[in-house]
Amino acid sequence: MKAYDLAIVGATGMVGQEIIKILERHRYPLSSIHLFASDRSAGRQVFVNHRQLEVREPTASSFEGIDIALFCAGAEVSRYFTPIAIQSGAVVVDNSAAFRLEPGNPLVVPEVNADDINSHKGVVANPCAITIQLVMAINPLHRVNPIKRVIVSSYQAVSGMGTAAMEELTGQTKLVLAGQSAVPHFYPHQIAFNLLPEIDVFLDSDYTKEEMRIIEETRKVMHLPELAIAATCVQVPVFIGNSMTVNVEFSHPMSPDEAQEILTRAPGVEVRDDPTVSLYPHPWSAVGLDTVLVGRIRRDLSHSNGLIMWVVTDNLRKGSALNAIQIVGEMVKRGKL
């Protein structure tokens, strides 16, 4: 099997570090790994597979000889360096929002639409974390009983907003527990012991950009451009692990038992559902897992064709790093590098 030269841009961030952990565990066929980050992190030494690698600041010549470039450093960095990487001969898997909705660029969750990789022109986009876990939960059901409408309410961990958000939650929690006032800096309001129904900026529609991402990305990944879907995204004082309530309206009635059976067989999905012993997914139990957890599958008493589910995943793993690496694995398998 051919070995590949891999670059990770944003290697010192939370998603970059998660990518490194997964690469160490799965032992992908890599001949070399090159780590890049901003000038703030350049010069740092990072251990990968028991080897010490130096983190460098990316330049126009950084991608020469690179086969695969994983970008997890934000949209601005991706927009600037992706054309350079492609010109140098690399295939880019981008974790930012830079290319997700651009026509012609595949937006891929391998368990859902892996065939879209075949049409890539140098870049494959990784959906946002909350989209990934949503489509993982509903697509297996849609294949059996076409979905007509989805209403999703998400409860998202601060790690999805980066290190600064995690530091703000930590600092505010200490202050509040000490009986002191917590002044927000990163968020518009206190996040410790609080909920904020605002992730990213508000648009003219009064939806936030994150809510529109879920709507548009879900339609693209599932090839359902007319899917009726509404979303409300809430920032919660949890460090890692995104949760969501999903109300699904099907074309025909589906029982909770049938849905549970389908999801139990679905790749990458784990059903945890026994209310008699309070068995259901929760963020703490999802940390470090590669699977999307589904529980509390029950009838929607307001609609004869409806079900309600509770879905949880580690937003840094399947929601970001693992999905990107799975895309790479599919490209290798399909000869698309």
SULVENBEL-V83439 format. One record per run of one state. SS is the DSSP state (H for helix, E for strand, L for the rest). FROM is the first residue (numbers start at 1). TO is the last residue. If there is no record, write none. Layout:
BEGIN
[[SS;FROM;TO] [SS;FROM;TO]]
END
This chain:
BEGIN
[[L;1;3] [E;4;9] [L;10;13] [H;14;26] [L;27;29] [E;30;36] [L;37;44] [E;45;48] [L;49;50] [E;51;56] [L;57;67] [E;68;71] [L;72;74] [H;75;87] [L;88;90] [E;91;94] [L;95;105] [E;106;108] [L;109;109] [H;110;119] [L;120;122] [E;123;126] [L;127;128] [H;129;144] [L;145;146] [E;147;156] [L;157;157] [H;158;161] [L;162;162] [H;163;177] [L;178;194] [E;195;196] [L;197;201] [E;202;202] [L;203;207] [E;208;208] [H;209;221] [L;222;227] [E;228;236] [L;237;241] [E;242;250] [L;251;255] [H;256;265] [L;266;268] [E;269;271] [L;272;273] [E;274;274] [H;275;277] [L;278;278] [E;279;279] [L;280;282] [H;283;286] [L;287;291] [E;292;299] [L;300;305] [E;306;313] [L;314;316] [H;317;334] [L;335;337]]
END
